[in-house]
Amino acid sequence: MNFKFTFAGITALLNKLTKILIPLVVVSLLLGILMGTDTPFVGDVYKNVSSIVAMLGEDGLLVLVSLIIILAYLKKE
């Protein structure tokens, strides 16, 4: 068994995994907003994200806007 664990290979794997999971999370959040928190799987994702935002406190919206700006900047590169 010949396994090549290189930094480039691991990075490529994580990039592919991220490209698959981000749209899944986004769709789950949108469905959680539209269908409510009682929907299986979708509601759990929505509850988890909303609890993370609640942990941030009153500045949660500011943090989300900041993250969106940072990610948009990083996406340009």
URTA-V73860 format. One record per pair of residues at least 24 apart in sequence whose C-alpha atoms are under 10 Angstrom apart, sorted by sequence separation. I is the first residue (numbers start at 0). J is the second residue. If there is no record, write none. Layout:
I;J
I;J
//
This chain:
24;48
//
